[in-house]
Amino acid sequence: MYNVSTVDCSDVSRIVSRYEADKKIRRQLSTTEQIVLAFVYSEPTWLPEPYTHPLRALYLLGENWTKQAIAYHLEKTP
């Protein structure tokens, strides 16, 4: 386990800010960015093909992106 308060979420914050500014861009984002948004917003239907299974999506993200997405979600969402 790791302390989420020590994780730098600036990459995820940037992706979320871009999405919040223009929600139409979600499908234009990279696969990694789309997966991050799906996890941050708890929207599994946003997972892009062929990463529609959450475990496959997590595997693609890797450790750093996964930690950032989890930390951002825990800190920023109700």
URJOCOR-V813898 format. One record per backbone hydrogen bond with DSSP energy under -0.5 kcal/mol. CO is the residue of the C=O (numbers start at 0). NH is the residue of the N-H. If there is no record, write none. Layout:
# URJOCOR-V813898
{{CO NH} {CO NH}}
This chain:
# URJOCOR-V813898
{{1 3} {2 5} {3 6} {6 8} {8 12} {9 13} {10 14} {11 15} {12 16} {13 17} {14 18} {15 19} {16 20} {17 21} {21 24} {22 25} {24 27} {24 28} {25 28} {29 33} {30 34} {31 35} {32 36} {33 37} {34 38} {35 39} {36 40} {37 42} {38 41} {42 45} {43 46} {47 50} {51 53} {52 56} {53 57} {54 58} {55 59} {56 60} {57 61} {60 64} {61 65} {62 66} {63 67} {64 68} {65 69} {66 70} {67 71} {68 72} {69 73} {70 74} {71 75} {72 76}}
